[in-house]
Amino acid sequence: MPQLNPSPWFTYLLFSWVAFSLIVVPKVLTHTFPESLAPQAKQKSKTEFWNWPWS
């Protein structure tokens, strides 16, 4: 049974995972968080209540 011989396909599997881990993953991670998260200003937002005409 040739399916049990790991020689032909194991090399392709290993090479594809190495290429995925070394090339694709860092490129995707740079686009996930393009800039560092800076803390927002500590201003308290002014909330205004709406005057609903039916209440």
C-alpha distance matrix in Angstrom:
0.0 3.8 5.5 6.1 7.7 11.1 12.8 13.0 13.9 15.6 18.3 19.1 19.3 21.5 23.7 24.2 25.4 27.6 29.1 29.6 31.2 33.5 34.5 34.3 35.4 38.6 39.5 39.2 41.1 44.0 44.4 44.3 47.5 49.3 52.4 53.4 55.0 58.7 60.9 62.9 66.7 68.3 70.4 70.8 70.4 73.4 72.7 75.1 75.3 75.4 78.3 76.9 79.6 78.6 78.7
3.8 0.0 3.8 5.4 5.4 8.6 9.7 9.3 10.5 12.7 15.0 15.7 16.3 18.6 20.4 21.1 22.5 24.6 25.9 26.7 28.5 30.5 31.3 31.3 32.6 35.8 36.6 36.4 38.5 41.2 41.7 41.8 45.0 46.6 49.8 50.9 52.7 56.4 58.7 60.7 64.5 66.3 68.4 69.0 68.5 71.7 71.1 73.5 73.9 73.9 77.0 75.7 78.4 77.5 77.7
5.5 3.8 0.0 3.8 5.5 7.4 9.7 9.2 9.0 10.9 13.8 14.2 14.0 16.5 18.7 18.9 20.0 22.5 23.8 24.2 25.9 28.2 29.1 28.8 29.9 33.2 34.1 33.6 35.6 38.5 38.9 38.8 42.0 43.7 46.9 48.0 49.6 53.3 55.5 57.5 61.3 62.9 65.1 65.5 65.1 68.2 67.6 69.9 70.3 70.4 73.4 72.1 74.8 73.9 74.1
6.1 5.4 3.8 0.0 3.8 6.0 9.0 10.0 10.0 10.6 13.8 15.0 14.5 16.3 19.0 19.7 20.2 22.5 24.4 24.8 26.0 28.4 29.7 29.6 30.4 33.6 34.8 34.5 36.1 39.1 39.8 39.5 42.5 44.4 47.4 48.2 49.8 53.5 55.6 57.8 61.6 63.1 65.4 65.9 65.6 68.8 68.3 70.7 71.2 71.4 74.5 73.3 76.1 75.2 75.2
7.7 5.4 5.5 3.8 0.0 3.9 5.6 7.2 8.4 8.9 11.5 13.2 13.5 14.9 17.2 18.5 19.4 21.1 23.0 23.9 25.1 27.1 28.5 28.8 29.8 32.8 34.0 34.1 35.7 38.5 39.4 39.4 42.4 44.0 47.0 47.9 49.8 53.4 55.7 58.0 61.8 63.5 65.8 66.5 66.3 69.6 69.2 71.8 72.4 72.7 75.9 74.8 77.7 76.9 76.9
11.1 8.6 7.4 6.0 3.9 0.0 3.8 5.8 5.9 5.3 8.1 10.1 10.0 11.1 13.6 15.0 15.7 17.3 19.4 20.3 21.4 23.3 24.9 25.3 26.1 29.0 30.4 30.5 32.1 34.8 35.9 35.9 38.8 40.4 43.3 44.2 46.1 49.7 52.1 54.4 58.2 59.9 62.3 63.1 63.0 66.3 66.1 68.7 69.4 69.8 73.1 72.1 75.1 74.4 74.4
12.8 9.7 9.7 9.0 5.6 3.8 0.0 3.8 5.9 5.7 6.7 9.3 10.5 11.1 12.7 14.8 16.1 17.0 18.8 20.4 21.6 22.9 24.4 25.3 26.5 29.1 30.4 30.9 32.6 35.0 36.2 36.7 39.4 40.7 43.7 44.7 46.9 50.4 53.0 55.4 59.1 61.0 63.4 64.4 64.3 67.7 67.6 70.3 71.1 71.5 74.8 74.0 77.0 76.5 76.5
13.0 9.3 9.2 10.0 7.2 5.8 3.8 0.0 3.8 6.0 6.4 7.4 9.4 11.0 11.9 13.3 15.4 16.6 17.7 19.3 21.1 22.4 23.2 23.9 25.6 28.3 29.1 29.6 31.7 34.0 34.9 35.5 38.5 39.6 42.7 44.0 46.2 49.8 52.5 54.7 58.4 60.4 62.7 63.7 63.4 66.7 66.6 69.1 70.0 70.2 73.5 72.5 75.4 75.0 75.1
13.9 10.5 9.0 10.0 8.4 5.9 5.9 3.8 0.0 3.8 5.4 5.3 6.2 8.6 10.0 10.6 12.4 14.3 15.4 16.4 18.3 20.0 20.9 21.1 22.6 25.5 26.3 26.5 28.6 31.1 31.8 32.3 35.3 36.6 39.8 41.0 43.1 46.7 49.3 51.4 55.1 57.1 59.3 60.2 59.9 63.2 63.0 65.5 66.3 66.5 69.8 68.8 71.7 71.2 71.4
15.6 12.7 10.9 10.6 8.9 5.3 5.7 6.0 3.8 0.0 3.8 5.5 5.0 6.0 8.5 9.8 10.6 12.2 14.1 15.2 16.3 18.1 19.6 20.1 21.1 23.9 25.3 25.5 27.2 29.7 30.9 31.1 33.9 35.4 38.3 39.3 41.4 45.0 47.5 49.8 53.5 55.4 57.8 58.7 58.6 62.0 61.9 64.5 65.4 65.9 69.2 68.4 71.4 71.0 70.9
18.3 15.0 13.8 13.8 11.5 8.1 6.7 6.4 5.4 3.8 0.0 3.8 5.4 5.2 6.0 8.5 10.0 10.6 12.1 14.0 15.3 16.4 17.7 18.8 20.2 22.6 23.8 24.6 26.3 28.5 29.9 30.5 33.2 34.3 37.2 38.4 40.7 44.3 47.0 49.3 53.0 55.1 57.5 58.7 58.6 62.0 62.1 64.8 65.9 66.4 69.8 69.1 72.1 71.9 71.9
19.1 15.7 14.2 15.0 13.2 10.1 9.3 7.4 5.3 5.5 3.8 0.0 3.8 5.5 5.1 6.0 8.6 9.9 10.4 12.0 14.0 15.3 15.9 16.5 18.3 21.0 21.7 22.3 24.4 26.6 27.5 28.3 31.2 32.2 35.4 36.8 39.1 42.7 45.4 47.6 51.3 53.4 55.7 56.8 56.5 59.8 59.9 62.4 63.5 63.8 67.2 66.4 69.4 69.2 69.3
19.3 16.3 14.0 14.5 13.5 10.0 10.5 9.4 6.2 5.0 5.4 3.8 0.0 3.8 5.5 5.2 6.3 8.7 10.0 10.5 12.2 14.3 15.3 15.3 16.5 19.5 20.6 20.7 22.6 25.1 26.0 26.4 29.3 30.7 33.8 34.9 37.0 40.6 43.2 45.3 49.1 51.1 53.3 54.3 54.1 57.4 57.4 60.0 60.9 61.3 64.7 63.9 66.9 66.6 66.6
21.5 18.6 16.5 16.3 14.9 11.1 11.1 11.0 8.6 6.0 5.2 5.5 3.8 0.0 3.8 5.5 5.3 6.2 8.6 9.9 10.6 12.2 14.0 14.8 15.6 18.2 19.8 20.3 21.7 24.1 25.6 25.9 28.5 29.8 32.7 33.6 35.9 39.4 42.0 44.4 48.1 50.1 52.6 53.7 53.7 57.2 57.3 60.1 61.2 61.8 65.3 64.7 67.8 67.6 67.5
23.7 20.4 18.7 19.0 17.2 13.6 12.7 11.9 10.0 8.5 6.0 5.1 5.5 3.8 0.0 3.8 5.5 5.1 6.1 8.5 9.8 10.5 11.7 13.0 14.6 16.7 17.9 19.0 20.7 22.7 24.1 25.0 27.6 28.4 31.4 32.7 35.2 38.6 41.5 43.8 47.5 49.7 52.1 53.4 53.4 56.8 57.1 59.8 61.1 61.6 65.1 64.6 67.7 67.7 67.7
24.2 21.1 18.9 19.7 18.5 15.0 14.8 13.3 10.6 9.8 8.5 6.0 5.2 5.5 3.8 0.0 3.8 5.5 5.1 6.0 8.5 9.9 10.3 10.6 12.4 15.1 15.8 16.4 18.5 20.6 21.6 22.4 25.3 26.2 29.4 30.9 33.2 36.7 39.5 41.6 45.3 47.6 49.8 51.0 50.7 54.1 54.2 56.9 58.1 58.5 61.9 61.3 64.3 64.3 64.4
25.4 22.5 20.0 20.2 19.4 15.7 16.1 15.4 12.4 10.6 10.0 8.6 6.3 5.3 5.5 3.8 0.0 3.8 5.4 4.9 5.9 8.4 9.8 9.9 10.5 13.4 14.9 15.1 16.6 19.1 20.4 20.7 23.4 24.8 27.7 28.8 30.9 34.5 37.1 39.4 43.1 45.2 47.5 48.7 48.6 52.0 52.2 54.9 56.1 56.7 60.2 59.7 62.8 62.7 62.6
27.6 24.6 22.5 22.5 21.1 17.3 17.0 16.6 14.3 12.2 10.6 9.9 8.7 6.2 5.1 5.5 3.8 0.0 3.8 5.4 5.1 6.0 8.2 9.7 10.3 12.3 14.1 15.2 16.3 18.4 20.3 20.9 23.2 24.2 27.0 28.0 30.4 33.9 36.7 39.2 42.8 45.0 47.5 48.9 49.0 52.5 52.9 55.8 57.2 57.9 61.5 61.2 64.4 64.5 64.3
29.1 25.9 23.8 24.4 23.0 19.4 18.8 17.7 15.4 14.1 12.1 10.4 10.0 8.6 6.1 5.1 5.4 3.8 0.0 3.8 5.5 5.3 5.6 7.2 9.2 10.9 11.9 13.3 15.1 16.7 18.3 19.5 21.9 22.5 25.5 27.0 29.6 33.1 36.1 38.3 41.9 44.3 46.6 48.1 48.0 51.4 51.9 54.7 56.1 56.7 60.3 60.0 63.1 63.3 63.3
29.6 26.7 24.2 24.8 23.9 20.3 20.4 19.3 16.4 15.2 14.0 12.0 10.5 9.9 8.5 6.0 4.9 5.4 3.8 0.0 3.8 5.7 5.6 5.0 6.4 9.2 10.1 10.6 12.5 14.7 15.8 16.6 19.3 20.3 23.5 24.9 27.2 30.8 33.6 35.7 39.4 41.7 43.9 45.2 45.0 48.4 48.7 51.4 52.8 53.4 56.9 56.5 59.6 59.8 59.7
31.2 28.5 25.9 26.0 25.1 21.4 21.6 21.1 18.3 16.3 15.3 14.0 12.2 10.6 9.8 8.5 5.9 5.1 5.5 3.8 0.0 3.8 5.9 6.2 5.5 7.8 10.0 10.6 11.3 13.8 15.6 16.0 18.2 19.5 22.2 23.1 25.5 29.0 31.7 34.1 37.8 39.9 42.4 43.8 43.9 47.4 47.9 50.8 52.2 53.0 56.6 56.4 59.7 59.9 59.6
33.5 30.5 28.2 28.4 27.1 23.3 22.9 22.4 20.0 18.1 16.4 15.3 14.3 12.2 10.5 9.9 8.4 6.0 5.3 5.7 3.8 0.0 3.8 6.3 6.5 6.9 9.1 11.0 11.6 13.0 15.4 16.5 18.3 18.8 21.5 22.6 25.4 28.7 31.7 34.2 37.7 40.1 42.6 44.2 44.5 48.0 48.8 51.7 53.4 54.2 57.8 57.9 61.1 61.5 61.3
34.5 31.3 29.1 29.7 28.5 24.9 24.4 23.2 20.9 19.6 17.7 15.9 15.3 14.0 11.7 10.3 9.8 8.2 5.6 5.6 5.9 3.8 0.0 3.8 5.9 6.2 6.6 9.0 10.7 11.5 13.3 15.1 17.2 17.3 20.3 22.0 24.8 28.1 31.3 33.5 37.0 39.6 41.8 43.5 43.5 46.9 47.7 50.4 52.1 52.8 56.4 56.4 59.5 60.0 60.0
34.3 31.3 28.8 29.6 28.8 25.3 25.3 23.9 21.1 20.1 18.8 16.5 15.3 14.8 13.0 10.6 9.9 9.7 7.2 5.0 6.2 6.3 3.8 0.0 3.8 5.7 5.3 6.2 8.7 10.2 11.2 12.6 15.2 15.8 19.1 20.9 23.4 26.9 29.9 31.8 35.4 37.9 40.0 41.5 41.2 44.6 45.1 47.8 49.3 49.8 53.4 53.2 56.3 56.7 56.7
35.4 32.6 29.9 30.4 29.8 26.1 26.5 25.6 22.6 21.1 20.2 18.3 16.5 15.6 14.6 12.4 10.5 10.3 9.2 6.4 5.5 6.5 5.9 3.8 0.0 3.8 5.5 5.2 6.1 8.7 10.2 10.6 13.0 14.3 17.2 18.5 20.8 24.4 27.2 29.4 33.0 35.3 37.6 39.0 38.9 42.4 42.9 45.7 47.2 48.0 51.6 51.5 54.7 55.1 54.9
38.6 35.8 33.2 33.6 32.8 29.0 29.1 28.3 25.5 23.9 22.6 21.0 19.5 18.2 16.7 15.1 13.4 12.3 10.9 9.2 7.8 6.9 6.2 5.7 3.8 0.0 3.8 5.5 5.1 6.2 8.9 9.9 11.4 12.0 14.7 16.1 18.8 22.2 25.3 27.5 31.1 33.5 35.9 37.6 37.8 41.3 42.1 45.0 46.9 47.8 51.4 51.6 54.9 55.5 55.2
39.5 36.6 34.1 34.8 34.0 30.4 30.4 29.1 26.3 25.3 23.8 21.7 20.6 19.8 17.9 15.8 14.9 14.1 11.9 10.1 10.0 9.1 6.6 5.3 5.5 3.8 0.0 3.8 5.5 5.4 6.8 9.0 11.0 10.8 14.1 16.3 19.0 22.3 25.5 27.4 30.9 33.6 35.7 37.4 37.2 40.6 41.4 44.1 45.9 46.6 50.2 50.3 53.5 54.2 54.1
39.2 36.4 33.6 34.5 34.1 30.5 30.9 29.6 26.5 25.5 24.6 22.3 20.7 20.3 19.0 16.4 15.1 15.2 13.3 10.6 10.6 11.0 9.0 6.2 5.2 5.5 3.8 0.0 3.8 5.5 5.3 6.4 9.3 10.2 13.7 15.7 17.7 21.3 24.2 25.9 29.5 32.0 34.0 35.4 35.0 38.4 38.9 41.6 43.2 43.8 47.4 47.3 50.5 51.0 51.0
41.1 38.5 35.6 36.1 35.7 32.1 32.6 31.7 28.6 27.2 26.3 24.4 22.6 21.7 20.7 18.5 16.6 16.3 15.1 12.5 11.3 11.6 10.7 8.7 6.1 5.1 5.5 3.8 0.0 3.8 5.3 5.0 6.9 8.5 11.3 12.6 14.8 18.4 21.3 23.3 26.9 29.3 31.5 33.0 33.0 36.5 37.2 40.1 41.8 42.7 46.4 46.6 49.9 50.5 50.2
44.0 41.2 38.5 39.1 38.5 34.8 35.0 34.0 31.1 29.7 28.5 26.6 25.1 24.1 22.7 20.6 19.1 18.4 16.7 14.7 13.8 13.0 11.5 10.2 8.7 6.2 5.4 5.5 3.8 0.0 3.8 5.6 6.1 5.8 8.9 11.0 13.7 16.9 20.2 22.1 25.6 28.3 30.4 32.3 32.3 35.7 36.8 39.6 41.6 42.5 46.2 46.6 49.9 50.7 50.5
44.4 41.7 38.9 39.8 39.4 35.9 36.2 34.9 31.8 30.9 29.9 27.5 26.0 25.6 24.1 21.6 20.4 20.3 18.3 15.8 15.6 15.4 13.3 11.2 10.2 8.9 6.8 5.3 5.3 3.8 0.0 3.8 5.6 5.4 9.1 11.8 13.8 17.1 20.2 21.5 25.0 27.8 29.5 31.1 30.7 34.0 34.8 37.4 39.3 40.0 43.6 43.8 47.0 47.8 47.8
44.3 41.8 38.8 39.5 39.4 35.9 36.7 35.5 32.3 31.1 30.5 28.3 26.4 25.9 25.0 22.4 20.7 20.9 19.5 16.6 16.0 16.5 15.1 12.6 10.6 9.9 9.0 6.4 5.0 5.6 3.8 0.0 3.8 6.1 9.1 10.8 12.1 15.7 18.3 19.7 23.4 25.9 27.7 29.0 28.7 32.0 32.6 35.4 37.1 37.9 41.5 41.7 45.0 45.6 45.4
47.5 45.0 42.0 42.5 42.4 38.8 39.4 38.5 35.3 33.9 33.2 31.2 29.3 28.5 27.6 25.3 23.4 23.2 21.9 19.3 18.2 18.3 17.2 15.2 13.0 11.4 11.0 9.3 6.9 6.1 5.6 3.8 0.0 3.8 5.6 7.0 8.5 12.0 14.9 16.6 20.2 22.7 24.8 26.4 26.4 29.9 30.8 33.8 35.8 36.9 40.6 41.1 44.4 45.3 44.9
49.3 46.6 43.7 44.4 44.0 40.4 40.7 39.6 36.6 35.4 34.3 32.2 30.7 29.8 28.4 26.2 24.8 24.2 22.5 20.3 19.5 18.8 17.3 15.8 14.3 12.0 10.8 10.2 8.5 5.8 5.4 6.1 3.8 0.0 3.8 7.0 9.3 12.2 15.6 17.0 20.3 23.3 25.2 27.2 27.0 30.5 31.7 34.5 36.8 37.8 41.5 42.2 45.4 46.6 46.3
52.4 49.8 46.9 47.4 47.0 43.3 43.7 42.7 39.8 38.3 37.2 35.4 33.8 32.7 31.4 29.4 27.7 27.0 25.5 23.5 22.2 21.5 20.3 19.1 17.2 14.7 14.1 13.7 11.3 8.9 9.1 9.1 5.6 3.8 0.0 3.8 6.4 8.7 12.3 14.0 17.1 20.2 22.3 24.5 24.8 28.3 29.9 32.9 35.4 36.7 40.4 41.4 44.7 46.0 45.6
53.4 50.9 48.0 48.2 47.9 44.2 44.7 44.0 41.0 39.3 38.4 36.8 34.9 33.6 32.7 30.9 28.8 28.0 27.0 24.9 23.1 22.6 22.0 20.9 18.5 16.1 16.3 15.7 12.6 11.0 11.8 10.8 7.0 7.0 3.8 0.0 3.8 6.2 9.7 12.1 15.4 18.0 20.6 22.8 23.6 27.3 28.9 32.2 34.7 36.3 40.1 41.2 44.7 45.9 45.2
55.0 52.7 49.6 49.8 49.8 46.1 46.9 46.2 43.1 41.4 40.7 39.1 37.0 35.9 35.2 33.2 30.9 30.4 29.6 27.2 25.5 25.4 24.8 23.4 20.8 18.8 19.0 17.7 14.8 13.7 13.8 12.1 8.5 9.3 6.4 3.8 0.0 3.8 6.5 8.9 12.4 14.8 17.3 19.4 20.1 23.8 25.4 28.7 31.2 33.0 36.7 37.9 41.5 42.7 41.8
58.7 56.4 53.3 53.5 53.4 49.7 50.4 49.8 46.7 45.0 44.3 42.7 40.6 39.4 38.6 36.7 34.5 33.9 33.1 30.8 29.0 28.7 28.1 26.9 24.4 22.2 22.3 21.3 18.4 16.9 17.1 15.7 12.0 12.2 8.7 6.2 3.8 0.0 3.8 6.3 9.3 11.9 14.6 17.1 18.2 21.9 23.9 27.3 30.0 32.1 35.8 37.3 40.9 42.3 41.3
60.9 58.7 55.5 55.6 55.7 52.1 53.0 52.5 49.3 47.5 47.0 45.4 43.2 42.0 41.5 39.5 37.1 36.7 36.1 33.6 31.7 31.7 31.3 29.9 27.2 25.3 25.5 24.2 21.3 20.2 20.2 18.3 14.9 15.6 12.3 9.7 6.5 3.8 0.0 3.8 6.6 8.5 11.5 13.8 15.4 19.1 21.2 24.7 27.4 29.7 33.4 35.1 38.7 40.1 38.8
62.9 60.7 57.5 57.8 58.0 54.4 55.4 54.7 51.4 49.8 49.3 47.6 45.3 44.4 43.8 41.6 39.4 39.2 38.3 35.7 34.1 34.2 33.5 31.8 29.4 27.5 27.4 25.9 23.3 22.1 21.5 19.7 16.6 17.0 14.0 12.1 8.9 6.3 3.8 0.0 3.8 6.3 8.4 10.8 12.0 15.7 17.9 21.3 24.1 26.4 30.0 31.8 35.4 37.0 35.8
66.7 64.5 61.3 61.6 61.8 58.2 59.1 58.4 55.1 53.5 53.0 51.3 49.1 48.1 47.5 45.3 43.1 42.8 41.9 39.4 37.8 37.7 37.0 35.4 33.0 31.1 30.9 29.5 26.9 25.6 25.0 23.4 20.2 20.3 17.1 15.4 12.4 9.3 6.6 3.8 0.0 3.8 5.5 8.7 10.4 13.8 16.6 19.9 23.1 25.5 29.0 31.3 34.7 36.6 35.3
68.3 66.3 62.9 63.1 63.5 59.9 61.0 60.4 57.1 55.4 55.1 53.4 51.1 50.1 49.7 47.6 45.2 45.0 44.3 41.7 39.9 40.1 39.6 37.9 35.3 33.5 33.6 32.0 29.3 28.3 27.8 25.9 22.7 23.3 20.2 18.0 14.8 11.9 8.5 6.3 3.8 0.0 3.8 6.4 9.2 12.4 15.2 18.7 21.7 24.6 27.9 30.3 33.8 35.6 33.9
70.4 68.4 65.1 65.4 65.8 62.3 63.4 62.7 59.3 57.8 57.5 55.7 53.3 52.6 52.1 49.8 47.5 47.5 46.6 43.9 42.4 42.6 41.8 40.0 37.6 35.9 35.7 34.0 31.5 30.4 29.5 27.7 24.8 25.2 22.3 20.6 17.3 14.6 11.5 8.4 5.5 3.8 0.0 3.7 6.2 9.0 12.1 15.4 18.7 21.5 24.8 27.3 30.7 32.7 31.1
70.8 69.0 65.5 65.9 66.5 63.1 64.4 63.7 60.2 58.7 58.7 56.8 54.3 53.7 53.4 51.0 48.7 48.9 48.1 45.2 43.8 44.2 43.5 41.5 39.0 37.6 37.4 35.4 33.0 32.3 31.1 29.0 26.4 27.2 24.5 22.8 19.4 17.1 13.8 10.8 8.7 6.4 3.7 0.0 3.8 6.4 9.0 12.5 15.5 18.5 21.8 24.3 27.8 29.6 27.8
70.4 68.5 65.1 65.6 66.3 63.0 64.3 63.4 59.9 58.6 58.6 56.5 54.1 53.7 53.4 50.7 48.6 49.0 48.0 45.0 43.9 44.5 43.5 41.2 38.9 37.8 37.2 35.0 33.0 32.3 30.7 28.7 26.4 27.0 24.8 23.6 20.1 18.2 15.4 12.0 10.4 9.2 6.2 3.8 0.0 3.8 6.2 9.6 12.7 15.4 18.8 21.2 24.7 26.6 25.1
73.4 71.7 68.2 68.8 69.6 66.3 67.7 66.7 63.2 62.0 62.0 59.8 57.4 57.2 56.8 54.1 52.0 52.5 51.4 48.4 47.4 48.0 46.9 44.6 42.4 41.3 40.6 38.4 36.5 35.7 34.0 32.0 29.9 30.5 28.3 27.3 23.8 21.9 19.1 15.7 13.8 12.4 9.0 6.4 3.8 0.0 3.8 6.5 9.9 12.8 15.9 18.7 21.9 24.1 22.6
72.7 71.1 67.6 68.3 69.2 66.1 67.6 66.6 63.0 61.9 62.1 59.9 57.4 57.3 57.1 54.2 52.2 52.9 51.9 48.7 47.9 48.8 47.7 45.1 42.9 42.1 41.4 38.9 37.2 36.8 34.8 32.6 30.8 31.7 29.9 28.9 25.4 23.9 21.2 17.9 16.6 15.2 12.1 9.0 6.2 3.8 0.0 3.7 6.5 9.5 12.8 15.3 18.7 20.7 19.1
75.1 73.5 69.9 70.7 71.8 68.7 70.3 69.1 65.5 64.5 64.8 62.4 60.0 60.1 59.8 56.9 54.9 55.8 54.7 51.4 50.8 51.7 50.4 47.8 45.7 45.0 44.1 41.6 40.1 39.6 37.4 35.4 33.8 34.5 32.9 32.2 28.7 27.3 24.7 21.3 19.9 18.7 15.4 12.5 9.6 6.5 3.7 0.0 3.8 6.4 9.4 12.3 15.5 17.7 16.3
75.3 73.9 70.3 71.2 72.4 69.4 71.1 70.0 66.3 65.4 65.9 63.5 60.9 61.2 61.1 58.1 56.1 57.2 56.1 52.8 52.2 53.4 52.1 49.3 47.2 46.9 45.9 43.2 41.8 41.6 39.3 37.1 35.8 36.8 35.4 34.7 31.2 30.0 27.4 24.1 23.1 21.7 18.7 15.5 12.7 9.9 6.5 3.8 0.0 3.8 6.5 9.1 12.5 14.4 12.7
75.4 73.9 70.4 71.4 72.7 69.8 71.5 70.2 66.5 65.9 66.4 63.8 61.3 61.8 61.6 58.5 56.7 57.9 56.7 53.4 53.0 54.2 52.8 49.8 48.0 47.8 46.6 43.8 42.7 42.5 40.0 37.9 36.9 37.8 36.7 36.3 33.0 32.1 29.7 26.4 25.5 24.6 21.5 18.5 15.4 12.8 9.5 6.4 3.8 0.0 3.8 5.9 9.3 11.4 10.5
78.3 77.0 73.4 74.5 75.9 73.1 74.8 73.5 69.8 69.2 69.8 67.2 64.7 65.3 65.1 61.9 60.2 61.5 60.3 56.9 56.6 57.8 56.4 53.4 51.6 51.4 50.2 47.4 46.4 46.2 43.6 41.5 40.6 41.5 40.4 40.1 36.7 35.8 33.4 30.0 29.0 27.9 24.8 21.8 18.8 15.9 12.8 9.4 6.5 3.8 0.0 3.8 6.3 8.8 8.0
76.9 75.7 72.1 73.3 74.8 72.1 74.0 72.5 68.8 68.4 69.1 66.4 63.9 64.7 64.6 61.3 59.7 61.2 60.0 56.5 56.4 57.9 56.4 53.2 51.5 51.6 50.3 47.3 46.6 46.6 43.8 41.7 41.1 42.2 41.4 41.2 37.9 37.3 35.1 31.8 31.3 30.3 27.3 24.3 21.2 18.7 15.3 12.3 9.1 5.9 3.8 0.0 3.8 5.6 5.7
79.6 78.4 74.8 76.1 77.7 75.1 77.0 75.4 71.7 71.4 72.1 69.4 66.9 67.8 67.7 64.3 62.8 64.4 63.1 59.6 59.7 61.1 59.5 56.3 54.7 54.9 53.5 50.5 49.9 49.9 47.0 45.0 44.4 45.4 44.7 44.7 41.5 40.9 38.7 35.4 34.7 33.8 30.7 27.8 24.7 21.9 18.7 15.5 12.5 9.3 6.3 3.8 0.0 3.8 5.7
78.6 77.5 73.9 75.2 76.9 74.4 76.5 75.0 71.2 71.0 71.9 69.2 66.6 67.6 67.7 64.3 62.7 64.5 63.3 59.8 59.9 61.5 60.0 56.7 55.1 55.5 54.2 51.0 50.5 50.7 47.8 45.6 45.3 46.6 46.0 45.9 42.7 42.3 40.1 37.0 36.6 35.6 32.7 29.6 26.6 24.1 20.7 17.7 14.4 11.4 8.8 5.6 3.8 0.0 3.8
78.7 77.7 74.1 75.2 76.9 74.4 76.5 75.1 71.4 70.9 71.9 69.3 66.6 67.5 67.7 64.4 62.6 64.3 63.3 59.7 59.6 61.3 60.0 56.7 54.9 55.2 54.1 51.0 50.2 50.5 47.8 45.4 44.9 46.3 45.6 45.2 41.8 41.3 38.8 35.8 35.3 33.9 31.1 27.8 25.1 22.6 19.1 16.3 12.7 10.5 8.0 5.7 5.7 3.8 0.0
